[in-house]
Every structure is written in structure tokens, then in C-alpha cells.
Amino acid sequence: MIAISKMAAAVQPSATLAAGAKARQMKAEGIKVFDFSLGEPDFVTPEHICQAAIKAMRDGHTHYTAASGTPELRTAIARWYQKTYGIRYTADQIIVSNGAKHSLHNALAATCGPGDEVIIPTPYWVSYSDLVQMTGATFVLVPATHESGFKMTPAQLRAAITPRSRLVMLNSPCNPTGTVYTRQELEALADVILESKIAVLSDEIYERLVYGDARATCFATLRPELAERTITISGASKSYAMTGWRMGWALAPLPVIKAMGNVQSQQTSSPCSISQYAALAALEGDQDCVEKMRREFEARRDLVCRRLAAMPGVRCPTPGGAFYAFFNVAAHFGRTLAGKKVTDSNSFCQVALEMAHVNLVTGAAFGAEGYVRLSFATSREQINGGLDRLEELLK
């Protein structure tokens, strides 16, 4: 029998993907399921992006590219950051990877190892802790509360830093909470970071999806010294409905990008050539498609928050970005719903799926027991239908 490595044995399957798989199984059995588990836009990739990919194939761009991505795409990313945030990067300071998750893994693999610590404020995206563990490093969780807006304070960050701290992982707008830090809040965290020797891994994948008065901030721009201490992660998946194209990128100091490129060259050789031409068209083409999707997500957010606010025993802060509602259901613990006992967020989600056919993700997977996550990256019809079922269950 082939032995499994300690690393592989320690890594858990993605809770969000597992929840989605269960819903697909039920659908295959003929059950109508209202699936709110996956963080994936329900929109089709805009046509001009698809046409760019078709042209790339017809033009013969079907071979390996440079391991870190084509110079054209990396240059376009640099132009976008200069135009949007006023920060200058060269193409050599950018790497294109097979999705933002791949970029996160490469960044951690290039900077962390056994004996190192990575600070993660909770609630956090389910993959962060496992990605850290895969490097041999240790993750340190810093709990942010409902009352604090799910935001880590400077005092909490300062208390979490030790001589072993290598990185702090930030995510604004945040998955799963939709929290968006203000510029002033991020500046206060930046000052703590600059007092120490740690660096920042800033996951900004939802930067184009913010609502109301919320504004996304590129962390590396907050202080002149921060660009040399920050690895910025983003990509095309959320803003352009390109999840399946697997296009993510990272911007960082040159030595870090070179190390990430070396790691990637041994992992995947290069990102998909066709997807890179599609991403180039996304960045350089008409941006109305992004705004159209953003407005629809905002309308769905308002609908979800209004519906959840009317349900008994539910507390849901209004998300400022991304496309998730992260709401507290602890008031229902100890209850029997549709003949099933609810004791925690796992059992709540199990009952919701089995009895109401509403698929949610347990807050425990995000480091926040008592909560569940609902993705509103689906149609208003699905939202209303699923929330009708959930409301009936809770009554």
C-alpha cells in the first residue's frame, strides 16, 4: 500500500467545493436544490473576451508561453495598476498563474517554510490555512467579530506578531463576509506592519465588486515603503466571470516574483496560452461588462439582506463587497427544524440542505462557528426561491 504524505493527510478538501458536489449529486437524483455554495459568477464570460480566445486559437497561439506569462499580458496588468491605483510595476514584477489560488500558493511557497508563522484574520477564505500548511509553516488565527465589522484591529495584529511571523494575509473585499476595510483602517494596519519585519499577502480578487460607499484599496499604495513589503494577488475570475479560464496574477518585489516563477515553472510550465489572450482582451477591452455585473450583484445583495432581516433568529451585516452574505444563525442552535436537531453551523447547513433543499456553507469552515455563508452570485429567481424555503424552515 502506498503511504500518504503527512502534508497531503493534513490538507482538507475545500468546504465550498464539497458543498457544491453534494448539491450536484442531489440535482442528479432529480431534486430541485437552491445552491448558494459556490463563489462563482453566474454570468457568461463577455463575448469580446471569448472572441479574443477564439482568434488566439486560430492564430496559432496554442503553445507554451513564458513560465510567468506572456510579456503582453504582464505589461497590460502593469498598465491597469498604474491607471487604477497610480502604482508602478514593471512586467518583470508580475507573474500570471492558473487562477488567484495558484498565485496564493506560489507566493506562500516562495516566502514561507517550516518554523514560520502566517497571520490570518478570521473569518477567512477556507483555503488560506491549508495553503499555509502545505508550505510547512503554521497559521495563526486572529478572530474578528461581528461587532468589529469582521475587521482585525491594529492592536490585534500587533499582539499576533512574533519573531517567527513572516506574513499577514489580508482580504478586502473579503470572502466570506463581504467586509471592505476603509483606507484609514488599512493605513492603521500598515503602520503596525512597518513597525515590524513582516510582509503582507493582500488578496484583492474582489476589488472591482464593491457597493454603496465602499471603496477597494490597493494595500501596496498606502505607504511609500509598502510596495517592497507587499505581494498583491488578483485575477480575472470574479470581475469578468472567468472562473473556468483560470487566470490569476501577483505583483511583488522582483526577487519574490522570480522565486514564484521558478516554483511555477516546475509545477505547470506556464499558464494556459489561450486564457492569457482572453485575459488581455478583458483588461484592455470595454469595461462596461464589469459595471453591469457589479450593479446586478449590488441589487442581489440588497434583496438578500432585506429577506434575511425579516427572518427570525438571523443577524446579517450588510456586505460592502464581493457576493456573499455571512449571517449568524446561532439563535437556532438547540432547536429542532423539520424533525432534525440543530446543534451548530454544520448541522444547520445539513438540515437546510436535506429538509429545505437550500445549500449553504458552514461558518466553521471559515473559522466562524455560528455563521453560514450564502453566495448571491445567482439569479434573483433562485435567491427568492431559496430564501422562501429557508424562511419556511426557520418558522
Secondary structure, DSSP 8 states (H G I E B T S, - for coil): -----HHHHH----HHHHHHHHHHHHHHTT---EE-------S---HHHHHHHHHHHHTT--S---TT--HHHHHHHHHHHHHHH-----GGGEEEESSHHHHHHHHHHHH--TT-EEEEEES--THHHHHHHTTT-EEEEEE--TTTTS---HHHHHHH--TTEEEEEEESS-TTT-----HHHHHHHHHHHHHSS-EEEEE-TTTT-B-TT-----GGGSSTTGGGGEEEEEESTTTTT-GGG--EEEE--HHHHHHHHHHHHHHTSS--HHHHHHHHHHHHS--HHHHHHHHHHHHHHHHHHHHHHTSTT-B----SBTTEEEEE-GGGTT-EETTEE--SHHHHHHHHHHHH-EE-EEGGGGT-TTEEEEE--S-HHHHHHHHHHHHHHH-
